Amino acid sequence: MRITETIIYHAPVDVVYAMKTSPEFQERKCADSGALQHDVAVRDNGDGAVVVTRRDLSTDGLPDFVRSIVGARLSVTETYRWGPAGPDGSRDGTLTVEAAGAPVAMRGTVRMDPEDGATHLTIDGDLKAHVPLIGSRIEKAAAPAFIKALRSEHESGRRWLDERA
C-alpha cells in the first residue's frame, strides 16, 4: 500500500534538518507519540545523518485481529538516513519503519525541499504486510496508524520550531 504525505514546516531546510537530527527533538517526538518507552540514536554520516528511534507503543485502538498478532505492546523502530544538502539546500533520504514481531514494515524515500522560506517534507513509501491471504487487510488496518504517526511528528516539529522562533 502506497503512503505519500507532504508536511510543511515554516522554517528553512537547514533549520528543519537541524531539528530532525537533534536528539532532544527525537526524544520529544517519542514522548509526544505516547511511547511507553523509547530509545534515540543520532549519528553523523558524512554530510548527512542517521536517526534511529525505537518506541514501545500500546496497541489499544488497533483492530482486534491485529492485536491478536502483535499483542498489547508494539516495538517500532524508525530509521531516517539523510544525505548531503543539495545546491539549493534540499535533502534526500530514506525512511524505514519496522515493527518487531509484526509482519508489517514501511520503506520509502524522504525529501526536504525549500519553498519561499518554508520546508516541504515529502514522505513516499510502501507499507507492506507479509502475511498470506490477509496481508492487504493488515496494510489497510495499519495505514492510519502510520499516517497518524507522521502527522504527530509534524505537530511536535511545529511546536518545537515555534518555541525557538
N, C-alpha and C positions, 0 to 999 in steps of 0.2 A: 504494500500500500504506500503510495507516494504522499509525503508530507512536505509542504512548502509553506514557509512562514517568513514574512518580512517585518522587521521591527525597526522603528525609527527612534533614534536617540538624538536629542537636541544638544549635541556636542560634537566636536571634530573627531575624526577617526583616531588620532593619536591619544586623545583623552579616553575614548571608549575602549581602545585596546589596552591602555594602562589599567583601566578598571577591570576589564575581563581577565587580565593576567595578575591581578592583585590577590594575594592570599586572603587579605582581610575581606575583600568583596566576595570571594568564593565562600568563605566562612559564613558571611551574612546571607548569601543566596541559599545555602543549605539550611540555615536556621529558618529563614523565611518560608521555605518549602515545607516546613513541618517535619523535617528529618528527626527521627528518634535518636539517631546517632550519625556522625559523619566524619570523614577524613578528607583533607585537602592537600594536594601537592602541586606546586608550580615550579617549573624549571625552564631556564633559558635553553633555546635550541638554535644556535647560530643567531640569525637576525629575527627569529620567531620565538615561540614558546610552546610548551606542552603543559596543559592544565588538566589535572585529573581530580575528580571528586567522586567519593563513594558515599552513598547515603542509604541508610536503612529507613524505609518508609512503611507506614501502615497500609494494608490493603483494604481497609474499610472503604466502602464506596465502589469497589470494583465488583463486577458481576460474580455471582456465586461460583460459576463454572471456572472462572479464572482463579478465584481464591482457593478452589479445591486443588488446583495445580501448584500454586506458589505458597500457600499458607497465609498466615496473618501478618507476616512481615516480608518485605521485598528489599533486597540489597541491589541498588542500582549504581553502576559505575559509568560515569560520563567522561569522555576524553576529547578535548579540543586540541588539535595540533595546528598552530598558526605559523604561516610562512612569513617571509620578509615583506616589508612595505613596498608597494609599487611606486612608480614615479609620482603618482597623484595622491599617495598616502593610503590607497586601498590595500586591503589584506585578504588573502585567501587561506583557507584551511580545511580541515576535515573534522567531522564530528562522529563519534561512535558512542552509542548508549547501549549498555548491556545489563540485563537483569539476571543475577545469579540464581540458578535453579529454575529459571523460566525459559521457555523456548522462543523468546522474542527479543529482537535487537533492532536498533536503527543505525544505519550507516549513511553518511551523506557528506555534503560539502557545506562550508560556511564562507560568506564573503562580506567584508565591510567596505562599503562604497561611500565616499564623501559626496554630499549634495547640499549646496547652499549653507555650509557651516554645520550641517547635521550629518549623522551617520545612518545609512541604511544597511542593516544587518540582515542578510538573507540566508536562511537555512533551507536546504533542499536535500531530502533524504528518503530512503526506502525503509519502511518498517516491515520487518519480516518475522513471521512466526513459523517455525519449522516443526509443524505437527500435522501428520497426515489427516486428511478429511476435515479437520476443524481449524486449520491454520488461518484461513481468511476470517473466520468468526473471531478468533483471538486478536487478529490485527485490528478488526473493527472495534473490538472492546477496548483495546489498548491505546488506539489512536487519540481519543480525547484526553487521556492522562498525559501523553507525550506533549500534546499541544498546550494543555494546561501548564505543564512544567516550563515550557518555553515562554509562555505569557507571564508566569510568575517571576521568572528570571528577569524579564523585561521590566516588570513593576519594581523589583528590587533594584535594578540598574537605574531606573528613572529617579527613584528616591535617593540613591547613592549620589548621582550626579547633581541633583537639586541641593543636597546638603553641602556640596562642595563648590557650588557656583558663587 
